[in-house]
Amino acid sequence: MSLEPSAQQASSERTEELCESLAEIRARVTAAAGSAPASEPPQKLVAVSKYKPSSDISVCFNEGQRDFGENYVQELVDKANELPLEIRWHFIGTLQSNKAKLLASIPNLHTVQTLSSEKVANALNKALPPSRTTPLNILIQINTSGEDAKSGLPPLTASSICTSPSTSPSSNSPPSELQKLAKHIITSCPNLRLQGLMTIGSLDQSLSAKETDQNADFERLKETRDILQKWLQSELGESSSTKGEETEGVQRWGDEGTGKLLLSMGMSSDFEAALKAGSDIVRVGTGIFGSRKTKDEMKRL
Ligand SMILES: *Cc1c(COP(=O)(O)O)cnc(C)c1O
């Protein structure tokens, strides 16, 4: 667990500050997750360390934090090079297919949370080195708020999929982009494992939900997951097989333990609400590391 010599050490003041905020966020995650149904898979905190130095990550690592999220491929490559292999890196930024190879070369890349195209899925599937012993976890990003500035595929609604009893099966609507991508990952990308869905959601929803306790973006992601999960089961059969030989008992998608599609939703401002709404993975940056410099400020450095 000792640090590579190239990684700088945080000052004792910074260390103390980080330990305190990480402990506080963990306590809040545990408390909020406790009110979710007991059958849910265990909650997971991803510490979002974009723009923050490796020395900050080391402090959290020494406190037992293992999951970290980064938004930029080159920044992640540089940090992964100087930090311990036990870290589980989550890529949470916009991914272009021409960067897939570089990203896939990181041996301890654990999850890409922001996939939204077959092109990038294929690029990742092809680029993963044979030395990898586990598939790369994939979350498909959903643009639940429909904002132009946000990436991701449109959510599913019950009315967009279901056929009314009076219509014949042939009038089924064709599979959506999300359905096609999910099926493609499962059936054509053996080095990837579809683990769930991710959303960012709108700031408005996050703020208004503080008062109403209902965040429409979180509800949309849950509904989308439920519909997709059902559709995949009818299309491809149960994920967690009890049928033996056919699928050799291997879960082909979803969480390792349950075969359920997981939800990644909730950030510093709304992770408690997200956990109460059933989130499995929350991504917390400023709550742990403090405020970030803006992109423009970074460029001027
Ligand atoms: C930066 C970022 C976060 C963390 O946001 P905070 O508000 O700092 O907690 C979470 N998710 C994504 C996709 C991000 O880009």
The ligand as a Tripos MOL2 file, in Angstrom:
@<TRIPOS>MOLECULE
LIG
   15    15     1     0     0
SMALL
NO_CHARGES

@<TRIPOS>ATOM
      1 C1        -18.1420   16.1210  -11.4550 C.3       1 LIG1
      2 C2        -19.1410   15.0370  -11.4780 C.ar      1 LIG1
      3 C3        -19.7040   14.5220  -10.2980 C.ar      1 LIG1
      4 C4        -19.4160   15.0750   -8.9130 C.3       1 LIG1
      5 O1        -20.0970   16.2650   -8.7380 O.3       1 LIG1
      6 P1        -20.1270   17.0070   -7.3110 P.3       1 LIG1
      7 O2        -21.2690   17.9360   -7.4230 O.co2     1 LIG1
      8 O3        -18.8290   17.6960   -7.1680 O.co2     1 LIG1
      9 O4        -20.3330   15.9720   -6.2800 O.co2     1 LIG1
     10 C5        -20.5820   13.4610  -10.4130 C.ar      1 LIG1
     11 N1        -20.9100   12.9390  -11.6060 N.ar      1 LIG1
     12 C6        -20.4080   13.4040  -12.7570 C.ar      1 LIG1
     13 C7        -20.7950   12.7820  -14.0390 C.3       1 LIG1
     14 C8        -19.5160   14.4810  -12.7340 C.ar      1 LIG1
     15 O5        -19.0360   14.9490  -13.8930 O.3       1 LIG1
@<TRIPOS>BOND
     1     1     2 1
     2     2     3 ar
     3     2    14 ar
     4     3     4 1
     5     3    10 ar
     6     4     5 1
     7     5     6 1
     8     6     7 2
     9     6     8 1
    10     6     9 1
    11    10    11 ar
    12    11    12 ar
    13    12    13 1
    14    12    14 ar
    15    14    15 1
@<TRIPOS>SUBSTRUCTURE
     1 LIG1         1 GROUP 0 **** ****
